[in-house]
Amino acid sequence: MEMVEPTLKSVWIAALLTTLFGPMGMFYSTATGGFIMIPVLIFLKIFVGGPILLLAWLVCVFWAVMAARP
């Protein structure tokens, strides 16, 4: 059985994609994070809004960067 190494992701590209596209950009580095944060951001947009939404966006960027680190 042959072992396949996972491909390394660029931290800068992960940060850029997530900054520009939010949780959709997270799919570059972590699909799980994208699937979790999309409904979270939709919920926050509908029911809360404001600075909390910006904070959640920054959490997305942080999560994507941490997931892309080797």
CNS distance restraints for C-alpha pairs under 8 A (distance, minus, plus):
assign (resid   8 and name CA) (resid  68 and name CA) 7.30 0.50 0.50
assign (resid   8 and name CA) (resid  70 and name CA) 6.65 0.50 0.50
assign (resid   9 and name CA) (resid  13 and name CA) 7.90 0.50 0.50
assign (resid   9 and name CA) (resid  14 and name CA) 7.46 0.50 0.50
assign (resid   9 and name CA) (resid  28 and name CA) 7.81 0.50 0.50
assign (resid   9 and name CA) (resid  29 and name CA) 6.48 0.50 0.50
assign (resid   9 and name CA) (resid  68 and name CA) 5.13 0.50 0.50
assign (resid   9 and name CA) (resid  69 and name CA) 7.20 0.50 0.50
assign (resid   9 and name CA) (resid  70 and name CA) 7.74 0.50 0.50
assign (resid  10 and name CA) (resid  14 and name CA) 6.21 0.50 0.50
assign (resid  10 and name CA) (resid  68 and name CA) 6.25 0.50 0.50
assign (resid  10 and name CA) (resid  69 and name CA) 7.57 0.50 0.50
assign (resid  11 and name CA) (resid  15 and name CA) 6.17 0.50 0.50
assign (resid  11 and name CA) (resid  65 and name CA) 5.42 0.50 0.50
assign (resid  11 and name CA) (resid  66 and name CA) 7.97 0.50 0.50
assign (resid  11 and name CA) (resid  68 and name CA) 5.28 0.50 0.50
assign (resid  11 and name CA) (resid  69 and name CA) 6.09 0.50 0.50
assign (resid  12 and name CA) (resid  16 and name CA) 6.09 0.50 0.50
assign (resid  12 and name CA) (resid  65 and name CA) 7.69 0.50 0.50
assign (resid  13 and name CA) (resid  17 and name CA) 5.98 0.50 0.50
assign (resid  14 and name CA) (resid  18 and name CA) 6.07 0.50 0.50
assign (resid  14 and name CA) (resid  25 and name CA) 7.10 0.50 0.50
assign (resid  14 and name CA) (resid  26 and name CA) 6.90 0.50 0.50
assign (resid  14 and name CA) (resid  28 and name CA) 6.32 0.50 0.50
assign (resid  14 and name CA) (resid  29 and name CA) 6.13 0.50 0.50
assign (resid  14 and name CA) (resid  61 and name CA) 7.78 0.50 0.50
assign (resid  14 and name CA) (resid  64 and name CA) 5.87 0.50 0.50
assign (resid  14 and name CA) (resid  65 and name CA) 5.89 0.50 0.50
assign (resid  14 and name CA) (resid  68 and name CA) 6.66 0.50 0.50
assign (resid  15 and name CA) (resid  19 and name CA) 5.93 0.50 0.50
assign (resid  15 and name CA) (resid  61 and name CA) 5.69 0.50 0.50
assign (resid  15 and name CA) (resid  62 and name CA) 7.73 0.50 0.50
assign (resid  15 and name CA) (resid  64 and name CA) 6.56 0.50 0.50
assign (resid  15 and name CA) (resid  65 and name CA) 5.74 0.50 0.50
assign (resid  16 and name CA) (resid  20 and name CA) 6.14 0.50 0.50
assign (resid  17 and name CA) (resid  21 and name CA) 5.79 0.50 0.50
assign (resid  17 and name CA) (resid  22 and name CA) 7.37 0.50 0.50
assign (resid  17 and name CA) (resid  25 and name CA) 4.56 0.50 0.50
assign (resid  17 and name CA) (resid  26 and name CA) 7.18 0.50 0.50
assign (resid  17 and name CA) (resid  28 and name CA) 7.73 0.50 0.50
assign (resid  18 and name CA) (resid  22 and name CA) 4.53 0.50 0.50
assign (resid  18 and name CA) (resid  23 and name CA) 6.19 0.50 0.50
assign (resid  18 and name CA) (resid  24 and name CA) 6.93 0.50 0.50
assign (resid  18 and name CA) (resid  25 and name CA) 4.11 0.50 0.50
assign (resid  18 and name CA) (resid  26 and name CA) 5.49 0.50 0.50
assign (resid  18 and name CA) (resid  60 and name CA) 6.76 0.50 0.50
assign (resid  18 and name CA) (resid  61 and name CA) 5.39 0.50 0.50
assign (resid  18 and name CA) (resid  64 and name CA) 6.95 0.50 0.50
assign (resid  19 and name CA) (resid  25 and name CA) 7.49 0.50 0.50
assign (resid  19 and name CA) (resid  57 and name CA) 7.68 0.50 0.50
assign (resid  19 and name CA) (resid  58 and name CA) 7.85 0.50 0.50
assign (resid  19 and name CA) (resid  61 and name CA) 6.09 0.50 0.50
assign (resid  20 and name CA) (resid  25 and name CA) 7.26 0.50 0.50
assign (resid  21 and name CA) (resid  25 and name CA) 5.03 0.50 0.50
assign (resid  22 and name CA) (resid  26 and name CA) 6.95 0.50 0.50
assign (resid  22 and name CA) (resid  57 and name CA) 6.12 0.50 0.50
assign (resid  22 and name CA) (resid  60 and name CA) 6.54 0.50 0.50
assign (resid  22 and name CA) (resid  61 and name CA) 7.37 0.50 0.50
assign (resid  23 and name CA) (resid  27 and name CA) 7.32 0.50 0.50
assign (resid  23 and name CA) (resid  33 and name CA) 7.44 0.50 0.50
assign (resid  23 and name CA) (resid  34 and name CA) 4.90 0.50 0.50
assign (resid  23 and name CA) (resid  35 and name CA) 7.87 0.50 0.50
assign (resid  23 and name CA) (resid  37 and name CA) 5.81 0.50 0.50
assign (resid  23 and name CA) (resid  38 and name CA) 5.66 0.50 0.50
assign (resid  23 and name CA) (resid  57 and name CA) 7.69 0.50 0.50
assign (resid  23 and name CA) (resid  60 and name CA) 6.12 0.50 0.50
assign (resid  24 and name CA) (resid  34 and name CA) 6.04 0.50 0.50
assign (resid  24 and name CA) (resid  38 and name CA) 7.45 0.50 0.50
assign (resid  25 and name CA) (resid  34 and name CA) 7.60 0.50 0.50
assign (resid  26 and name CA) (resid  30 and name CA) 5.61 0.50 0.50
assign (resid  26 and name CA) (resid  31 and name CA) 6.55 0.50 0.50
assign (resid  26 and name CA) (resid  33 and name CA) 6.44 0.50 0.50
assign (resid  26 and name CA) (resid  34 and name CA) 5.14 0.50 0.50
assign (resid  26 and name CA) (resid  60 and name CA) 7.13 0.50 0.50
assign (resid  26 and name CA) (resid  61 and name CA) 7.70 0.50 0.50
assign (resid  26 and name CA) (resid  64 and name CA) 5.47 0.50 0.50
assign (resid  27 and name CA) (resid  31 and name CA) 4.46 0.50 0.50
assign (resid  27 and name CA) (resid  32 and name CA) 7.81 0.50 0.50
assign (resid  27 and name CA) (resid  33 and name CA) 7.46 0.50 0.50
assign (resid  27 and name CA) (resid  34 and name CA) 5.58 0.50 0.50
assign (resid  29 and name CA) (resid  64 and name CA) 5.76 0.50 0.50
assign (resid  29 and name CA) (resid  65 and name CA) 7.70 0.50 0.50
assign (resid  29 and name CA) (resid  67 and name CA) 5.84 0.50 0.50
assign (resid  29 and name CA) (resid  68 and name CA) 5.28 0.50 0.50
assign (resid  30 and name CA) (resid  34 and name CA) 6.51 0.50 0.50
assign (resid  30 and name CA) (resid  64 and name CA) 6.51 0.50 0.50
assign (resid  30 and name CA) (resid  67 and name CA) 6.21 0.50 0.50
assign (resid  30 and name CA) (resid  68 and name CA) 7.73 0.50 0.50
assign (resid  31 and name CA) (resid  35 and name CA) 6.20 0.50 0.50
assign (resid  32 and name CA) (resid  36 and name CA) 6.20 0.50 0.50
assign (resid  33 and name CA) (resid  37 and name CA) 5.94 0.50 0.50
assign (resid  33 and name CA) (resid  60 and name CA) 7.75 0.50 0.50
assign (resid  33 and name CA) (resid  63 and name CA) 7.29 0.50 0.50
assign (resid  33 and name CA) (resid  64 and name CA) 7.55 0.50 0.50
assign (resid  34 and name CA) (resid  38 and name CA) 5.98 0.50 0.50
assign (resid  35 and name CA) (resid  39 and name CA) 7.37 0.50 0.50
assign (resid  36 and name CA) (resid  40 and name CA) 6.66 0.50 0.50
assign (resid  37 and name CA) (resid  41 and name CA) 5.94 0.50 0.50
assign (resid  37 and name CA) (resid  60 and name CA) 7.10 0.50 0.50
assign (resid  38 and name CA) (resid  42 and name CA) 6.23 0.50 0.50
assign (resid  39 and name CA) (resid  43 and name CA) 6.03 0.50 0.50
assign (resid  40 and name CA) (resid  44 and name CA) 6.18 0.50 0.50
assign (resid  41 and name CA) (resid  45 and name CA) 5.96 0.50 0.50
assign (resid  41 and name CA) (resid  53 and name CA) 6.86 0.50 0.50
assign (resid  41 and name CA) (resid  56 and name CA) 6.94 0.50 0.50
assign (resid  41 and name CA) (resid  57 and name CA) 7.81 0.50 0.50
assign (resid  42 and name CA) (resid  46 and name CA) 6.24 0.50 0.50
assign (resid  43 and name CA) (resid  47 and name CA) 6.00 0.50 0.50
assign (resid  43 and name CA) (resid  48 and name CA) 7.66 0.50 0.50
assign (resid  44 and name CA) (resid  48 and name CA) 4.90 0.50 0.50
assign (resid  44 and name CA) (resid  49 and name CA) 5.66 0.50 0.50
assign (resid  44 and name CA) (resid  52 and name CA) 7.46 0.50 0.50
assign (resid  44 and name CA) (resid  53 and name CA) 6.16 0.50 0.50
assign (resid  45 and name CA) (resid  49 and name CA) 4.68 0.50 0.50
assign (resid  45 and name CA) (resid  53 and name CA) 6.55 0.50 0.50
assign (resid  48 and name CA) (resid  52 and name CA) 7.19 0.50 0.50
assign (resid  48 and name CA) (resid  53 and name CA) 7.61 0.50 0.50
assign (resid  49 and name CA) (resid  53 and name CA) 5.43 0.50 0.50
assign (resid  50 and name CA) (resid  54 and name CA) 7.12 0.50 0.50
assign (resid  51 and name CA) (resid  55 and name CA) 6.25 0.50 0.50
assign (resid  52 and name CA) (resid  56 and name CA) 6.20 0.50 0.50
assign (resid  53 and name CA) (resid  57 and name CA) 6.24 0.50 0.50
assign (resid  54 and name CA) (resid  58 and name CA) 6.33 0.50 0.50
assign (resid  55 and name CA) (resid  59 and name CA) 6.28 0.50 0.50
assign (resid  56 and name CA) (resid  60 and name CA) 6.34 0.50 0.50
assign (resid  57 and name CA) (resid  61 and name CA) 6.55 0.50 0.50
assign (resid  58 and name CA) (resid  62 and name CA) 6.21 0.50 0.50
assign (resid  59 and name CA) (resid  63 and name CA) 6.01 0.50 0.50
assign (resid  60 and name CA) (resid  64 and name CA) 6.12 0.50 0.50
assign (resid  61 and name CA) (resid  65 and name CA) 6.20 0.50 0.50
assign (resid  62 and name CA) (resid  66 and name CA) 6.16 0.50 0.50
assign (resid  63 and name CA) (resid  67 and name CA) 6.10 0.50 0.50
assign (resid  64 and name CA) (resid  68 and name CA) 6.19 0.50 0.50
assign (resid  65 and name CA) (resid  69 and name CA) 6.39 0.50 0.50
